Amino acid sequence: MRLLVVGNGMAGCRFVQEVLDRTDRFEITVVGDEPGGAYNRILLSNVLAGATRPEHTTIASEAWYAERGVKLQTGVAVVAIDRAARTVALEDGSSLPYDHLVLATGSTAFVPPIPGLVRPDGSFLPGAALFRTQADCAAIAGWAGPARRAVVVGAGVLGLEAARALAGRGLAVTVVQREDRLMERQLDAAAGRVLDWTLRRLGIEVVAGASVSAVHGDEHLTGVTLTDGSAVDAELMVLCCGVRPRADLGRSAGLTVGAGIVVDDRMATSDPSITAIGECAEHRGRLYGLVAPVWEQARVAAAVLADPAAPVRYAGSTMVTRLKAAGIELAAMGDDSPRVERDDDGDGDGTEFVTFVDRTRGVYQKLVVRDGRLIGAILLGDTRNAGTVTQLFERGAALPLDRSALLMVRRNAPAATTTSPTALPARATICQCNGVTKGAITAAWQAGAHTVEEIAARTRATTGCGTCADTVCGLVDWLAQADTPAPPA
Ligand SMILES: Cc1cc2nc3c(=O)[nH]c(=O)nc-3n(C[C@H](O)[C@H](O)[C@H](O)COP(=O)(O)OP(=O)(O)OC[C@H]3O[C@@H](n4cnc5c(N)ncnc54)[C@H](O)[C@@H]3O)c2cc1C
């Protein structure tokens, strides 16, 4: 059976790995429009910050595919699907047949309509870049070298990670955002103010309530004008203005498309021989922009294809966002509730808001509780309890009556109130991106994986955003100690 995957990103590559883990009965072809093998897009923020080398982002090289008998065509886009003939057309004029098609085309970065940004040949004015691909990241890093000042447009997770990375390279950075608060999709106004303070302390200027109205420079960017009339000199501009699902292929092929390609709980589109996964897919009216849901969808799609009778379903994902920016600790979870601004202790429907603020340390923490359970949280400036809080959020477990114990972690606090891996139950999720629990890591240890690398190879923990690496390391140390026989008395 011919399985054709369009898109060799985080979802497409993981889908292939999950299929190969289950069966060898498919003849798999992957078509990706980016060059080379698959890489970990998440790590581009670390690459820009100089913390990760570009070659260390590879997830699956071209050789990896070849060794497993998977045909990989890179640097070429699929431009059309002929559902009746079960073929796809490639931009080089060739076509490929399929029995089952998987669309994993991700998202495309939104380009705001700024006069002067796009040149007549369709390219950007040099010095201006999006931040989505390895090529974008290389362009930004190249321009950052000689630049002294940078403008980052957009103050979501991506914009702030880019801003922090560029500030770390010694550039004077201005973040320009249209909304009146930072990370408006995750934070309430009070958290936004504390984050604003944290950024300024790190030397990053924030201009809120404005956007870029024009860019300047003939051969290269020299500066921008903002909608409030002010001007910012800059040799580099990074656009982080959100993403749009790449659903056009599905739309023009007549699949049901809303904001993304509509899928059911088994990741099937309106055509049963076409599956869609990742950021291009819309499931129960929702789009996802984080890797944990994308990888979960890839797992479900692979399980369904490998065994159509398997009772496997994707039921949607909870949202946990971590910022990967040196000097800014931030974890946010829940949908809308943490963004709700309340200065009392409830909103009349039984929702409790528990907050702790320590502006001098740049700490803002908020728990949103309904019926004794956590439905959202913001931990800014101090994420030592993020593991425990995330776990309570994901499991919908009853909170302790003393909510403050979850927020105010004293320095040198006993392990029971911090994220010490020893204090977590076996079902606690350690690696959010891959959904790996403490129990799974313990089982891997018992099966012979005794280093972080061996645990990663067996469970995939640490292979997403990497923020769980310290916790996994702590677990490995703890398991090693537990395994060491006590010295004779
Ligand atoms: C810098 C950065 C940092 C991030 N950090 C985090 C983080 O810390 N945590 C987190 O959870 N998420 C993070 N994300 C988001 C995460 O990377 C995405 O959720 C994930 O990559 C989505 O996977 P995907 O496969 O759906 O899309 P993608 O990874 O974008 O892959 C889609 C692929 O399909 C290709 N393609 C599209 N159309 C075609 C076509 N017609 N023909 C051929 N190929 C095509 C695209 O070029 C791309 O290679 C980050 C993203 C970026 C850019």
Ligand as a Chemical Component Dictionary entry (heavy atoms), coordinates in Angstrom:
data_LIG
# 
_chem_comp.id                   LIG 
_chem_comp.type                 NON-POLYMER 
_chem_comp.pdbx_formal_charge   0 
_chem_comp.three_letter_code    LIG 
# 
loop_
_chem_comp_atom.comp_id 
_chem_comp_atom.atom_id 
_chem_comp_atom.alt_atom_id 
_chem_comp_atom.type_symbol 
_chem_comp_atom.charge 
_chem_comp_atom.model_Cartn_x 
_chem_comp_atom.model_Cartn_y 
_chem_comp_atom.model_Cartn_z 
_chem_comp_atom.pdbx_ordinal 
LIG C1  C1  C 0 11.181 29.136 16.402 1  
LIG C2  C2  C 0 10.051 28.265 16.876 2  
LIG C3  C3  C 0 10.028 27.834 18.201 3  
LIG C4  C4  C 0 8.997  27.014 18.639 4  
LIG N1  N1  N 0 9.004  26.605 19.944 5  
LIG C5  C5  C 0 8.052  25.770 20.378 6  
LIG C6  C6  C 0 8.072  25.275 21.726 7  
LIG O1  O1  O 0 8.927  25.641 22.531 8  
LIG N2  N2  N 0 7.127  24.374 22.094 9  
LIG C7  C7  C 0 6.165  23.942 21.225 10 
LIG O2  O2  O 0 5.349  23.103 21.606 11 
LIG N3  N3  N 0 6.103  24.399 19.953 12 
LIG C8  C8  C 0 7.022  25.306 19.505 13 
LIG N4  N4  N 0 6.980  25.765 18.218 14 
LIG C9  C9  C 0 5.874  25.302 17.338 15 
LIG C10 C10 C 0 6.211  23.950 16.701 16 
LIG O3  O3  O 0 7.432  24.032 16.037 17 
LIG C11 C11 C 0 5.098  23.582 15.733 18 
LIG O4  O4  O 0 3.919  23.381 16.496 19 
LIG C12 C12 C 0 5.401  22.325 14.917 20 
LIG O5  O5  O 0 6.558  22.499 14.149 21 
LIG C13 C13 C 0 4.224  22.019 13.994 22 
LIG O6  O6  O 0 4.525  20.861 13.250 23 
LIG P1  P1  P 0 3.903  20.637 11.801 24 
LIG O7  O7  O 0 4.552  19.430 11.244 25 
LIG O8  O8  O 0 2.445  20.741 11.848 26 
LIG O9  O9  O 0 4.401  21.906 10.958 27 
LIG P2  P2  P 0 5.883  22.191 10.473 28 
LIG O10 O10 O 0 6.867  21.776 11.486 29 
LIG O11 O11 O 0 5.887  23.618 10.035 30 
LIG O12 O12 O 0 6.080  21.263 9.201  31 
LIG C14 C14 C 0 5.354  21.418 8.003  32 
LIG C15 C15 C 0 6.292  21.114 6.859  33 
LIG O13 O13 O 0 5.551  20.929 5.671  34 
LIG C16 C16 C 0 6.164  21.638 4.593  35 
LIG N5  N5  N 0 5.153  21.910 3.566  36 
LIG C17 C17 C 0 4.088  22.713 3.656  37 
LIG N6  N6  N 0 3.357  22.679 2.513  38 
LIG C18 C18 C 0 3.992  21.813 1.686  39 
LIG C19 C19 C 0 3.733  21.371 0.369  40 
LIG N7  N7  N 0 2.665  21.779 -0.329 41 
LIG N8  N8  N 0 4.593  20.484 -0.192 42 
LIG C20 C20 C 0 5.670  20.041 0.506  43 
LIG N9  N9  N 0 5.961  20.428 1.765  44 
LIG C21 C21 C 0 5.134  21.316 2.351  45 
LIG C22 C22 C 0 6.683  22.882 5.313  46 
LIG O14 O14 O 0 7.660  23.572 4.563  47 
LIG C23 C23 C 0 7.262  22.265 6.580  48 
LIG O15 O15 O 0 8.547  21.772 6.340  49 
LIG C24 C24 C 0 7.971  26.614 17.740 50 
LIG C25 C25 C 0 7.990  27.061 16.418 51 
LIG C26 C26 C 0 9.007  27.887 15.986 52 
LIG C27 C27 C 0 9.005  28.375 14.555 53 
# 
loop_
_chem_comp_bond.comp_id 
_chem_comp_bond.atom_id_1 
_chem_comp_bond.atom_id_2 
_chem_comp_bond.value_order 
_chem_comp_bond.pdbx_ordinal 
LIG C1  C2  SING 1  
LIG C2  C3  SING 2  
LIG C2  C26 DOUB 3  
LIG C3  C4  DOUB 4  
LIG C4  N1  SING 5  
LIG C4  C24 SING 6  
LIG N1  C5  DOUB 7  
LIG C5  C6  SING 8  
LIG C5  C8  SING 9  
LIG C6  O1  DOUB 10 
LIG C6  N2  SING 11 
LIG N2  C7  SING 12 
LIG C7  O2  DOUB 13 
LIG C7  N3  SING 14 
LIG N3  C8  DOUB 15 
LIG C8  N4  SING 16 
LIG N4  C9  SING 17 
LIG N4  C24 SING 18 
LIG C9  C10 SING 19 
LIG C10 O3  SING 20 
LIG C10 C11 SING 21 
LIG C11 O4  SING 22 
LIG C11 C12 SING 23 
LIG C12 O5  SING 24 
LIG C12 C13 SING 25 
LIG C13 O6  SING 26 
LIG O6  P1  SING 27 
LIG P1  O7  DOUB 28 
LIG P1  O8  SING 29 
LIG P1  O9  SING 30 
LIG O9  P2  SING 31 
LIG P2  O10 DOUB 32 
LIG P2  O11 SING 33 
LIG P2  O12 SING 34 
LIG O12 C14 SING 35 
LIG C14 C15 SING 36 
LIG C15 O13 SING 37 
LIG C15 C23 SING 38 
LIG O13 C16 SING 39 
LIG C16 N5  SING 40 
LIG C16 C22 SING 41 
LIG N5  C17 SING 42 
LIG N5  C21 SING 43 
LIG C17 N6  DOUB 44 
LIG N6  C18 SING 45 
LIG C18 C19 SING 46 
LIG C18 C21 DOUB 47 
LIG C19 N7  SING 48 
LIG C19 N8  DOUB 49 
LIG N8  C20 SING 50 
LIG C20 N9  DOUB 51 
LIG N9  C21 SING 52 
LIG C22 O14 SING 53 
LIG C22 C23 SING 54 
LIG C23 O15 SING 55 
LIG C24 C25 DOUB 56 
LIG C25 C26 SING 57 
LIG C26 C27 SING 58 
# 
